[in-house]
Amino acid sequence: MLQVSVNCPYCRKSLEDDKVHIDNFPSVKTKAICRGQEGCVHLSSTYGNFQTQEEIEIELGDVVEFYCPYCGESLKTKTICKKCDAPMMRVDIDAGGYIRFCSRKGCQNHHIAFEDVYKEMRAFLTKYPAVLSPFPREDEQQAGD
């Protein structure tokens, strides 16, 4: 798994919250609305970890509206989840690219994407080189053949 730092796509402020940790890493702080309740929802900053800490009650299957806790802009995109038809949310990765994640609690659809693939992926891999560590280098792969 990969721990990433993310920003609001509008005001560009870091959403990292060092006061609330999930699995020993700072969480991602969001403002959320669900079934008329409003409060902070902290998401794991580890890509692929779906743990949260919630100030409001959110049940499995609920669709949550996520907002930047600083500028108040919605993190909702025009993209709809291909697994459950809920809106997808977006946060920007500080090193380049962005993460889209489903707004339905329990749906694990999420992905990393890049708009300027060469520039953003290069910056991303420079900051997060461990992403490539599970894959053998070409010279290691040929030696094992």
Buried (B, 14 or more C-beta within 10 A) or exposed (E): EEBBBBBBBBEEEBBBBEEEBBEEBBBBBBBBBBEEEEBBBBBBBBBEBBEBBBEBEBEEEBBBBBBBBBEEEBBBBEEEBEEBEBBBBBBBBBBBBBBBBBBBBEBEBBEBEBEEEEEBBBBBBEBBEEBEEEEEEEEEEEEEE
